[in-house]
Amino acid sequence: MKIDHRNFGRKISIKWKLFGWLALFCGILLGLLWTFQVAFLDSFYRGIKRRELRSSGETIVRNIDSEDLSELVSRIVFQHNVSVRIANENGGDILSESRDIGKFWSLPPEDMQVFYQRAQENDGVLFETFSKESFKFASQDIQRRTGGKVPPQTEFMSETMIYVRLVERKDGSNVMVMVHSTITPINATVETLRVQLMYITLIMLALSLTLAFLISRKISRPIIQINQTAKLLANGDYDVHFAGHDFLEISELSNTLNYAAVELSKVEALRRELIANISHDLRTPLTMITGYAEVMRDLPGENTPENVQIIIDEAKRLTTLVNDILDLSKLQSGVQSLTPSVFNLTGNIREIIGRYSKLMEQNGYKIKFICGGDVFVNADQVKINQVVYNLINNAVNYTGPDKQVTVCQNAYDSKVKIEVIDSGEGIPEEQLPYIWNRYYKVDKKHKRAAVGTGLGLSIVKTILDMHHANYSVISSVGQGSIFWFELDTVQPQNLIPDETRG
């Protein structure tokens, strides 16, 4: 058997495929790291600050009438680095605390009223972000509010967030809760992260590519070795050994392939033995036919009925052998199907034993049939007859010097058990599971059967498997063998007379 290697080069090796996938995975991780640490850093930062402002404002609103409001505000300002201002409707301060005194937080009451009005227009809640250029009000000028010249742009925070919430206290007064936080420019932070990520990326690329190469080589090595060994097995080298102990699946695959190699070796040996055995069986009748035909042609007076009968007998033996081989092939390939019918199994066995009368007269064989009464079964009559015939043939071929064969029929519990007993040498216990195999012979020495072809047990097994019947063999060395099978019985009254069928 030849392996076509032409298409192998068109496919990527498993080692490089694993390496590629692992490298791609590392590249995706690095890409995500760059994306979240650089591109989305500002968005995450703003989102966190917004949640801090909203959470701080809601906490103050829930505790607006608490006696510990001042302490709560101080804690919030310290923990979140924000500024808090609580004012009345006119913009006057009720409570104000900040870690960033000055700058935008020092707003006059007029500007506070602007925020109050905007919050009223927005259902009592206002959340705005201002840039340094837009943080001014129509009613005032920034230069007047700061008391002098506007500072350079670099001295201002680039953006500021203000959360405003209007709330009514228990005494009926309305107050405005303002929470403010400046957004620190993160350009320097982003640049720092970018430089760090460049070094981290180079290091991670080197490490990930090295790790991907090592992992792919370690995983692919046993698979490649198994593939190379499997090619030897496919080319007919059954002495190969698959070694793979790195991973559980690879180890199980190696064990399975080793078992397959052993079984293939057995099948190959048995195939060769079968060919040799069949060749022997075919050669013998052919030699007899040719020899007697030449004698009858060349020698006067040899054209006798006895010589003609020998040629006829050997031709029948040759025909039987060929038919058995064909039957076995058809049965095992599933070409033949069952044709069940109700028939008298006991009567069929009597007829089969009757066909051996000539053999018993000529060679002294004794076939004894023990039964308690006729039983009927619903099965394929032709194929069950083959089973009985082949079991008796097997017993005749291997019985002991007494040439005694016994067929027993036992009916019980809607079943019938047929036993074929010989007094031969028996079968070793370790070989019992294999005697039904198509290519198996117990003694490993070809013996020309007195009756039949030597393929009977394979035919018996296949037919009984098709009937889903129980069967087995009981044997030990020196004690003979008992081959048996069971079939379901039916009542005779269930039979339909021939004249009423159809």
N, C-alpha and C positions, 0 to 999 in steps of 0.2 A: 504494500500500500504506500503510495507516494503522497507527500504533503505539498500542496501548491503554495510556494513562498512568494509568488509574484505580487499578491495583494497585501502582503504584510507591511511592505514599506510605505504604503499609502496611508497607513493609520499611525496615529501618534502613540508612542510607547506609554504604558501606564505610569511609568516613573515621571516622564515629563508632563503628562496630563495632571498628575497629582501636584507636581511642582507649580504648574501654571495656576491651578485653582487656589493653592495656598498663597501664592504670590498675589493673585487678584484679591483674595480676602484681606491680606495685609494692606494692599493699596487702598481698598475701600475704607478700612479703619483709619488710615492716615488721612484720606480725603475728608472723612467725617470729622476727624479731630481738627483739621484746618478750618473746615466750614463753621463748626460751632465755636471754636476759640478765637477766630478772627472775623469772619463775615457776620456772624450772628451775635457777637459779643455785645455790641451796643444795644441791640434789640432786647437781649436777655437783661442787660443792666437796667434799661428803662422799665421793662416789665416788673422787675423786682422792686424798683423804687415806687412804681405806681401802687403795687400791692401793699407796700409798707405804709404809704400815706393813707390809703383807704382804710387799712386795718387800724392804724393809729387813730384816725378820725372817728371811726365807728366805736372804738373802745371809749373814747372821751365822751361821745354822745350818750352811750349807755350809762355813763357814770356822771352825767352833767350835774345832778343834784346831790352827789355824794359829798360827805364832809372831807373825804381824803382826795378830792379832785386835784388839789395843788400837788400833792405827793405823786399822784398817778401821772400827771402831766410831766413832772420832773423825770420820772422813771422812763417815760416814753421818749422824751427828748434825749436823754442820755443813751438809751439802748439803740435808737434808730437814727441818731444824729439828724434830727429834724427840729423845726421851730414850730411852736404852737402858740396861737393867739386866739383868745375868746373875747368877743366884743359884743356890745349891745347894738340896737337898731341904728343908733346915731354914729356908730364907729368908735365909740369910747371903749377903752380896754377894761375888761373884767379880770382877765388873767393872761399874762404873756410871759413866755419863757423860750429862750433860744440859745443854742450853742454857737450861733453865727450872728451875733449882735451887729447891727449896722447893715450896710448894703441895702438890699431890697426890703428887708423886714421892717425897717423904720418908716412905715407908711403913715401919713397923716389921716385923720378921721374922714376927710373928703374921699380919699382913695378907698378906704374901708367901706364907705357907703356904696361906692361903685360895685365892689365885689358882692355886697349884700343885695343890691338890685339885680345883678346878673344871676345870683343864686335863686332869687324869687322867680325870675323869669324861666328858670330851668327846674321847677318843682322842688326847690329847696336844696338842690345839690349842684355843685360846680366843680369841675376837674379840668384844669387848663395847664398847658405848658407854654411858657413864653421864652422867646429868644431875647438876647440882650438888646436887640434893635427894636423889638416890638413891645417891650415891657414899659408902657407908658399909658396914660389915660388922657382922654380928650379934655378934661377939666384942668389939667395941670401940665407943667413943663418939667422935664426931668432936671433941667439945670437949676430951676428954682427949688425943687424938692431936695436936691442934694446940697444946696447952699453954696453953689459956686460953679466952677468950670467942670464940665463932664469929664470924668476920668478916661484915660485911654482905653480902647477896646480890650486890650490884654488884661486889664485889671478886673473886668467883669466876668462873671461866670457865663458860660455860653448859653445855658438854659436853666430855667427854674420851673418847678412843678408846685402847684397850689391846689389843695383840696379844701373845698368850702362846703359846710353843711349847716343848714338852719334848723334849730331845734327849739321847742317850747319847754320852758322849765315848769316846775310844779307851781310856782307863784304866778304863772300866766304870762311872764315876760318872754320875749323872743330873743334869742342870742345867736351869734354866728361863731361857729367853730372853724378855725383856719389852721391847716397843717401845711407847712412849707418845707421844701427840700431843694437844694441846688443839685444839679446834675454835673458832676465833675467831668471835665473832658477826659476821654479815655484814649486819645490818640497815642500818648506816650505808652500807655499800657498795651495797646494793640501792637505798637512797634516792638515793644519788648517781647511780647508773646510771639510775634512773627520771627524774630531772630532766634528765640529759643526753639520754636517749632522747626526751623530750618536744621538746627543741629540734631534735634530729636528725630526728625524725619530721616536724616542721613544715617543716624545710628540704628533706628528701627528698620530701615530698608536693608542695611547690611545684615543685621541680626535675623530679620524675617526671611530674607532670601537664603541665608545659610541654613536656618532652621527648616525652611520649606524643602530645601534640597536634601537635607539629612532625613527628614520624615518621609519624603517621597521615595528615597532610595531604600529606607528600612522597610517600608510597606510593600514596595514593588519587588524587592529582591526575592522573597520566597515565591511570589506569583510567577516571576520570570523563570525561576528554577523549575517550578512545577510545569510550566508551559514547555520548557525545553525537554523535560523528562517525558511529558505526555506525547511529544512528537516521536520519541523513540518507541513508546508503547504503541502508538498508531502505526508505526512501521514494522511492528511484529516482534519487538524486543520485550518479551514478557518477564525478563529477569531484572527489570529496572526497579529502583526503590525511590519512592517519593518522600522527601524529608522537609517538613515544615512545622516548626515548633514555636514560632514567634507570636502567633495569634491563635485564638481558639478556633476561628473559622478556617484558617489555613491548616491547622493541625487536623481538624475533622476532614477537610478536603483531601489531605495527604493520606489519611487512614482509609478513606473511601476509595481513592485511586489505587492504593496498595492492595486493598481487597479485590478491586476490579481486575488488577493485573494478575493476581493469583488465580481468580476464577477464569479469566480469559486463557491463562496458561493451561488450566485443567480442561477447558472446553476444546482448546486446540489439540491437546494430547488425545482427548477422547474422540475428537473428530477424525484424527489420523487413525486411531485404533478402529473406529467404526468403518472407515473406508477400507482398512486392511481386512476387517472381518467380513464385510459385505463382498469384497473382492474374492475372498476365500470361498464364501458361500456360492458366489456366482461361478467361480472357476470350476468348482467340483462337479456340478451337474453338466456344465458345458464340456468338461473333459470326458465325462462318462458318455455323453451323447455323441461327441466326436469319435471317441475310441470305438464304441460299439458300431457306429455307422461305418467306420473304415473297415472294421473286421467283417461286417456283413457284405461290404463291397468287394473286398480283396480275397476273402477265403470262401471257397465253395462249401456249401452245406451249413454256413453260420446264419443264414437268413431264417432264423427260427422264431416262433412266437415269444419265447422267453427273452431273446435279445431285443425284440421289438418292444416288449413290455417294459424292459429296463429303460429304453430310450423314452417311452411315454412317461414313466414314473419320474425320471429326472427332469423332463420338460415341465411336468406339473409342479415339481419342487421349485424349479426356476420361476415359474409363473407365480407361485405362492409368495416367494420372496419379493419379487417385484411389486406384487399387489400390496403386501404388507408395508413396504416402504412408501408407496403412494398413499395408502390409507393413513399412515401416521402423519405424513406431510399435510394431507387435507384436513385431518382432525386438528392438528396444532395450528394450522393457518386460519381456521375458522370457516373454511369453505363448506364443509359438511355440517348440516344442522340435524337436530333430533326430530324423529317422527314418532311420537309416543302413541301407544295403543295398549289395551288391556289384553294380556295373554297369560297362558299357564306356564310359569317359570319352571315348575317341577317337571312338566312334560318335556320342555325344551332341553333341560339338563339330561334327561333320560335319552333323548335322541342323540345328543352330542356324544355321550358315553358310548352309545351304540355304534357310532362311526369308528370307534377305536377297536372294534372286534377283530379286525384283521391283524392290527398291531399286537393285540393281546395273544392271538393265536400263534403268530410268527415268532415273537420275541419274549413271550411269557409274562408280559405286564398284567397286573391285576388292578382294576379300577373298581372301587367299591362305592356305592351311592347309598347314603343313609338319610332317610327323610320320614317325617311323620304323616305326611299327606300332601295333596296338591295345594299350592298357593298361587295366587294370581297377583300380578303387579301391573302398574301403568307406566310403561317405559318404552324406549325404542327397542323392539324385539331383535332386530338384526344386530344392533351394536351390543346389546347385553349378551347375545349369543357369542359375539367376538370376545367379550370379557371372559366368559366361562371357558370357551375354547382355548384361549391363550393361557389362562391360569392352569388348565389341565396339561397343556403342552409343556409349560414351565415345570410342573411337578413331575411329568414323565421324564423330562430331560435331566433332572437333578435328583431323582429319588435314589434310595440306597440299593444295595445288591438284592434285596428282597423284591424289588420292582413293584412295590405296593404304593398305590395312590388312593386316598380316601376323600370323597366329596360329601360334606355334611350340610344338611339344610335344617335350620332351626327357626321356627316362627314364634314370635312373641310381641305383644303390645303393638299390633298393627304394623309390625316390621318382620322382615325375613332376613336371616343372616346365612350367607353361603360361605363355607370354609372349604379350601382345597389343601389337603395335608399330604406332604411327602416325607419320606424317611431318609433324606439325604444328609449331607455333611453339615447343613445349616449355614447361616450367614453371621459373620462377626457383628457384634452390637454396634460398633462404630461405623459400619458400612450400611446399616439399615436405612438411614435417611436418604441414601443416594441411589438405591437400587431402581427407583422409578425413573431416574433421569434417562434422557434419550440416549446418551453416549456411554452410560456406565455399565461396567461388567465387574462382577464381584471377584472372580478369580483372576482377572486380567490375562487369562490364557484362553485363546479362542477354542471353542469346542463346537463342532458341528452338531446341531441338534438332531436328535432322532426323529422328532416331529416339529414342524414349524421353522421359524427363521431367526429366533433370538431377539426380535423386536417386540415381543408380546407384552412385556410389562409397561413399556411406554404407551402402547395402544390402550391397555387396561386403564392406566392412570388418566389419560386424556378423556376416555369415554365416561368414566365414573365422575370426573370433575364436571363434565357437561351435564350429568344427571344430578349434581350436587349431592352425591351419595358418600357415605362414610366408608372408608376402606383403610387397610393397614396390613402389616405382616408381623407375625410373632415367630422369632427364630433365635437360635443360639447354636454355637459350634457343637457339632456332634449330636444335636437333638432334632434335626429336621426343621421344616418350616411350615407355617400355617398362613396362607394368604386368604383374606376374607373381605367381604363387602356387604353392605346392608342396603335394602330397598324398602320403600313403603308398600304395604300390601293393600289390595282391594277385595271386596266381597264378590264371590262368583255371581250373585244375583244382580250385580250391577252391569253384567255383560249384556250386550244387545245382540240378539240373534241375527245371523247374517241376512235372513230374508226380510228383516224389518229395517235394516240400515238404509240410509240414503235419504 
